[in-house]
Amino acid sequence: MKRINMYINKSNHPRMIRGESYSIKQISIICKLTGGCLHNRFGFKVEFNDDDLRASKTANVWPILETKSDRLSASWLHRRLV
């Protein structure tokens, strides 16, 4: 079983103790960020700061299908070819 990576807090977040170790799961719950986002930001770091805990700029990468024709087109594109 893989060891859980712990990261040292160097941020000024009000709900976290400075100098304590936290897992990505704990940080994601406290800061309301996704674990994948934090995993990409931390990389091979040992500690994290306020810049790593900033909110994401975009919530969704792909545009939302708004019109009826867009939804119909998307439904046909999801079908198998054979």
C-alpha positions as CSV (number, residue, x, y, z in Angstrom):
1,M,0.0,0.0,0.0
2,K,1.3,3.4,-0.9
3,R,2.2,5.9,1.8
4,I,0.0,9.0,1.9
5,N,2.0,12.1,1.0
6,M,1.9,14.8,3.7
7,Y,2.6,18.5,3.0
8,I,3.8,21.1,5.5
9,N,1.6,24.2,5.8
10,K,3.4,27.5,5.2
11,S,0.2,29.4,4.3
12,N,-1.8,31.9,6.4
13,H,-5.1,30.0,6.0
14,P,-7.3,30.6,9.0
15,R,-8.5,27.0,9.3
16,M,-5.0,25.5,9.2
17,I,-2.1,25.4,11.7
18,R,1.1,26.8,10.3
19,G,3.9,24.2,10.3
20,E,1.5,21.2,10.6
21,S,1.4,18.4,8.0
22,Y,-1.7,17.8,5.9
23,S,-2.7,15.3,3.2
24,I,-4.2,16.4,-0.1
25,K,-7.6,15.0,0.9
26,Q,-7.5,17.1,4.1
27,I,-6.4,20.2,2.3
28,S,-9.1,19.8,-0.4
29,I,-11.9,19.5,2.3
30,I,-10.6,22.5,4.2
31,C,-10.0,24.8,1.2
32,K,-12.9,23.5,-1.0
33,L,-10.6,22.7,-3.9
34,T,-10.5,19.4,-5.9
35,G,-7.8,16.9,-5.0
36,G,-6.7,16.7,-8.7
37,C,-6.1,20.5,-8.8
38,L,-4.0,20.4,-5.6
39,H,-2.1,17.3,-6.8
40,N,-1.2,19.2,-10.0
41,R,-0.1,22.3,-8.1
42,F,1.9,20.6,-5.5
43,G,3.9,18.2,-7.8
44,F,7.0,17.2,-5.9
45,K,6.8,20.0,-3.3
46,V,7.3,19.3,0.4
47,E,5.4,22.3,1.6
48,F,2.6,24.6,0.3
49,N,1.8,28.3,0.6
50,D,-1.0,30.7,-0.1
51,D,-0.3,30.7,-3.9
52,D,-1.0,26.9,-4.0
53,L,-4.4,27.4,-2.2
54,R,-5.8,30.0,-4.6
55,A,-9.2,29.4,-6.2
56,S,-9.3,28.0,-9.7
57,K,-9.7,30.6,-12.5
58,T,-12.1,28.5,-14.5
59,A,-14.6,26.0,-13.2
60,N,-15.2,24.2,-16.5
61,V,-12.8,23.9,-19.4
62,W,-15.4,22.9,-22.1
63,P,-18.2,25.3,-23.1
64,I,-21.7,24.4,-22.0
65,L,-24.0,23.2,-24.8
66,E,-26.7,25.8,-24.8
67,T,-28.9,25.3,-27.9
68,K,-31.1,22.4,-28.8
69,S,-29.1,21.7,-31.9
70,D,-25.9,21.6,-29.9
71,R,-27.3,19.0,-27.6
72,L,-28.7,16.9,-30.5
73,S,-25.3,17.1,-32.3
74,A,-23.5,16.0,-29.1
75,S,-25.8,13.1,-28.6
76,W,-25.0,11.8,-32.2
77,L,-21.3,12.3,-31.7
78,H,-21.4,10.1,-28.6
79,R,-22.8,7.1,-30.5
80,R,-20.6,4.2,-31.8
81,L,-19.6,4.2,-35.4
82,V,-20.0,0.5,-36.0
